[in-house]
């Protein structure tokens, strides 16, 4: 029986543990039972027939046995995780692992001191409150809390510093690897909101003389409209064609042997390869056009196949015309400056403020992939972008305020037995057994809170796009920032206040003068809710993510019902779920925030946070290696944001302690805690100034040093911060001195095209080359050659690779010199891996080509992409003793030297990409400029109907193919390979 003076913490804990434990055991049992029989759901990354997985991303089969995969994955080096979970996935796992270990370490630091201090000679509270701050009555004991808070917050602050240091080193090592050093995105700088005087023809060329291509964004709204219409029409046509051919095949299989006269007539005079033989014209799909009211059956009724075929051909013509003249449209105040090397791009990126002036442009970005750019936001001016950002942020604030209402109700439910005396209709709850009381106060509120939080991310992403975010990365980070704000305010602040206030409201009403003391005693009781919350997150979430219940249903049940065309079935089988870093980071960050906030107030919570985070780590370790595909390559940018957001938990804990000290009237600990808040703020400011400028900028000396050039060393003292800051100052001095007056440089293909100096047949030839990218892997560009770079001079013009390419070499691009330093010498080490002794008509890839993709080829070392142990260097600490690791822990320079971090990268980073020249001239435009005509994919039938439809479509100008799709013996459509218009995207 629940009474007024008895907290429900024990019953809530026991009930939550039993129910969540049973759910977790059921999920784990189902996972272990179903995994061997459903490899597509539980280990798709190991399957060789999934075409969207790159070979370097594919993993070995899961070891046999129920739990053998756990030591298998835990024993893998970091290089293995970087390759098979991506850099973003690896850093996400590192975040969970670091703070799970920190939670465990805090147990050993705090428990021997705080638990006895809290438990003895106090208020004699019951349950978990006995071990919390609320049980302390002797004011002198609060000094233990304040000095331990110094140790805890100081340790966490140092861990943040150490991890930020490691991230910058790792980021620079990755950026200077052969793969990332040569990527198009690493060599292109984006500038937005340009001043009209700067956006004039030739102005940017004058200031950035080493640029090989400068593209402005253009207003392509008309092209976008026609592209979207074409996509809808092609999807409708493909669906209709497959539907009627499916119907024809079913009738053929049903009547061909037993009653052929029903198909071909009594005289067998109907052609077998004619759709009319099986599906009369009146039974074909139809729809209405020119309807003013979409939901009413008005308008002209047309045959869907015939109408869509003609409309698709017309739209193709319109799209072709607009694609050829895309650069004639209105120019927008955003430019993309492309260079031959990353060195030149970084020099540009770091000196833009000095060259253009801070008021001449709005934003500068580097490492952005064309497909990840929000092209609709390119046209915004600085004022428009600011107003949109204010509007979006206001919407988020309003949503937080209104979302607090249901969340506050959840917090009250967690301590509802304290409200029953003042809310008459709730009195029946006092008569419930302890098990049901625990169910109501433990299970119900945590589930309700989890559901409420899961509804938010789509709204936040929409607000991010509305706010003017330029790239998917910015939208993702906008979501990470605001979703975390929601989590902190709703899951922590509102729930804590609602839970603790509901537990004290009656006593405060009786004696208002005791409010401060009562809140000090009862605020720690809110930790009871979070114990149940950690049980929910630690038991059901990891086991549920391993079970993959939704994917299991979609693959085995819903897919069979919903998917009818070969393309739909191909997508279902070949498309993997991807982690959304802007969503999954905040779900981990709030757990870290909660345990930091309650580490001093209710240290027992650390036991449950440790278990929850370690189980989360195991679940994500499995899923990121075997189940999930790669998210967009953000190069780990979510990681430093997540680290900085840990400060929120530190500040909240410090403020809570200050409030508790005030309410308990302990002035000595109060002053000491206020002092540490100042220390934390100073450390926070220092780290922002030290690390934020280096997240996107790579010091030029680091690039030179990584190439093995003499007279350069790694700037380990400040990671290159001063160098990055000085480049802008030097550039400004040159501008003030009038040194940028223009240079003579070779005309590029884009320059000739703009000047109308290219003949029509040249342009047609270029277009033909572009359309045959995937069929001729030798038609690639030698666009990146650091060995030809000369400091202070303009880069050489890009040229098409020819037969003068060096013959095959087995030299690795990762070379150790006499000092054992890991570096890249020249691009020639990789370009020599091509073998051009094949004829131009040979469609197979040349030796050394790892992948033939849409706009280029990927080359690499002969044995670079493989799963042999030598492809994955050991961890940095592999050969360091235990005491050596402890010493290095307090010295990041010794823990993470640049050379050693670089040697620990996976060998897949030896690969490089060569892009097609024609593509490079328009790479940084909206991808719709390069979008190819859709190919309608239908299934090849035994009667020849599909062939008839292909021939009829060719006469109309539409493209239809039945390659790699056929019907099985049951008359069901199946695919045998990729869609005819599918090309694997090259890394950019």
TAJO-V66108 format. One record per helix or strand. SS is the DSSP state (alpha for helix, beta for strand). FROM is the first residue (numbers start at 1). TO is the last residue. If there is no record, write none. Layout:
ss | from | to
SS | FROM | TO
SS | FROM | TO
This chain:
ss | from | to
alpha | 9 | 35
alpha | 39 | 42
alpha | 44 | 46
alpha | 55 | 57
alpha | 68 | 74
alpha | 78 | 119
alpha | 127 | 131
alpha | 133 | 135
alpha | 139 | 175
alpha | 178 | 181
alpha | 185 | 187
beta | 188 | 192
alpha | 203 | 207
beta | 213 | 218
alpha | 221 | 255
alpha | 261 | 264
alpha | 275 | 278
alpha | 281 | 283
beta | 286 | 289
beta | 300 | 303
alpha | 304 | 324
alpha | 326 | 328
beta | 331 | 338
alpha | 342 | 356
beta | 363 | 366
alpha | 370 | 372
beta | 373 | 373
alpha | 375 | 377
alpha | 382 | 413
alpha | 416 | 418
alpha | 424 | 431
alpha | 434 | 454
alpha | 457 | 466
beta | 471 | 471
alpha | 472 | 510
alpha | 512 | 547
alpha | 549 | 562
alpha | 566 | 574
beta | 578 | 578
alpha | 581 | 598
alpha | 605 | 627
beta | 629 | 629
alpha | 637 | 664
alpha | 667 | 694
alpha | 700 | 706
alpha | 721 | 736
alpha | 749 | 754
alpha | 760 | 771
alpha | 773 | 775
beta | 781 | 782
alpha | 786 | 788
beta | 799 | 800
beta | 815 | 816
beta | 822 | 823
alpha | 828 | 831
beta | 849 | 852
beta | 856 | 859
alpha | 869 | 871
alpha | 882 | 889
alpha | 892 | 895
alpha | 898 | 903
alpha | 907 | 910
beta | 912 | 915
alpha | 917 | 921
alpha | 927 | 929
beta | 936 | 937
beta | 940 | 940
alpha | 945 | 956
beta | 960 | 961
beta | 965 | 967
beta | 973 | 975
